[in-house]
């Protein structure tokens, strides 16, 4: 538990892995991008209320996560590289830990 708390001090995007542990999905690289941009730019997912005031929570379905990869690949030259990298890392994480039936959702939390 101590590792999870310490890791959360790093600005980035976090999600629960297959064992229910909070895991760093994307380390924030600086720049003008945020988790909420996925909703604004790609019209994917839904924002939910966060526990902390400096956090953003985004929930994506399995179908939206597959579409996220397609959108990130298609628009890779239109957006900052760290933003595209964040999208692709989220999709890869979902493939590894949450890619199940189409009804599954994954909750991502950003603290940057």
C-alpha positions in Angstrom: 0.0 0.0 0.0 2.9 2.3 0.8 4.2 1.9 -2.8 0.8 2.9 -4.3 0.6 6.0 -2.1 4.2 7.1 -3.0 3.6 6.3 -6.7 0.5 8.5 -6.7 2.8 11.6 -6.1 4.0 11.2 -9.6 1.8 13.2 -12.0 0.2 10.9 -14.5 -2.7 8.7 -15.4 -3.6 5.8 -13.1 -6.0 2.8 -13.3 -6.6 -0.4 -11.4 -4.8 -3.5 -12.7 -6.2 -7.0 -12.8 -5.5 -7.4 -9.0 -7.2 -4.2 -8.0 -4.0 -2.3 -7.4 -3.6 1.3 -8.6 -1.0 1.4 -11.4 0.6 4.2 -13.2 -0.5 4.0 -16.9 1.1 7.2 -18.2 3.6 9.4 -16.6 2.8 13.1 -17.4 5.5 14.5 -19.7 4.6 18.2 -19.3 2.8 20.2 -22.0 -0.7 21.3 -22.7 -2.7 18.1 -22.5 -5.0 16.5 -20.0 -7.2 13.4 -19.6 -10.4 15.4 -20.3 -9.1 16.2 -23.8 -10.1 12.6 -24.8 -13.8 13.6 -24.3 -13.3 17.0 -26.0 -11.2 16.0 -29.0 -12.4 12.5 -29.7 -15.9 12.5 -28.1 -15.0 9.3 -26.2 -15.8 8.4 -22.6 -17.4 10.3 -19.8 -16.0 12.4 -17.0 -16.9 11.5 -13.5 -16.5 13.4 -10.2 -13.1 13.0 -8.7 -12.1 12.3 -5.1 -9.6 15.1 -5.1 -9.9 18.6 -6.5 -6.7 18.2 -8.5 -7.9 15.0 -10.2 -9.7 14.1 -13.4 -11.6 10.9 -13.8 -12.5 9.4 -17.2 -14.5 6.2 -17.8 -14.2 4.4 -21.1 -16.0 1.3 -22.3 -14.0 -1.5 -24.0 -15.4 -0.3 -27.4 -14.3 3.3 -26.7 -10.8 2.1 -25.7 -10.5 0.3 -29.1 -11.7 3.5 -30.8 -9.2 5.5 -28.8 -6.3 3.7 -30.4 -7.8 4.3 -33.9 -8.3 8.0 -33.2 -4.8 8.4 -31.7 -3.2 6.7 -34.7 -5.3 8.7 -37.2 -4.6 12.1 -35.5 -1.1 11.5 -34.4 0.2 14.5 -36.4 -2.6 16.8 -35.2 -2.0 16.7 -31.4 1.0 16.9 -29.2 3.1 13.7 -29.0 2.7 13.3 -25.2 -1.2 13.4 -25.6 -1.1 10.7 -28.3 1.3 8.6 -26.2 -1.1 8.9 -23.2 -4.0 7.7 -25.4 -2.0 4.7 -26.7 -0.7 3.8 -23.2 -4.2 3.8 -21.9 -5.4 1.5 -24.6 -2.4 -0.9 -24.1 -3.1 -1.0 -20.4 -6.7 -1.8 -21.1 -5.7 -4.6 -23.4 -3.5 -6.1 -20.7 -5.8 -5.7 -17.7 -9.3 -4.8 -18.7 -10.1 -5.8 -22.2 -13.1 -8.1 -21.7 -16.6 -8.1 -22.9 -17.9 -5.0 -24.7 -19.8 -3.9 -21.6 -16.7 -3.5 -19.4 -15.6 -0.1 -18.4 -12.2 1.2 -17.2 -11.8 4.1 -14.9 -8.7 6.3 -15.4 -7.6 9.0 -12.9 -5.2 11.8 -13.7 -3.5 14.0 -11.2 -1.9 16.6 -13.4 
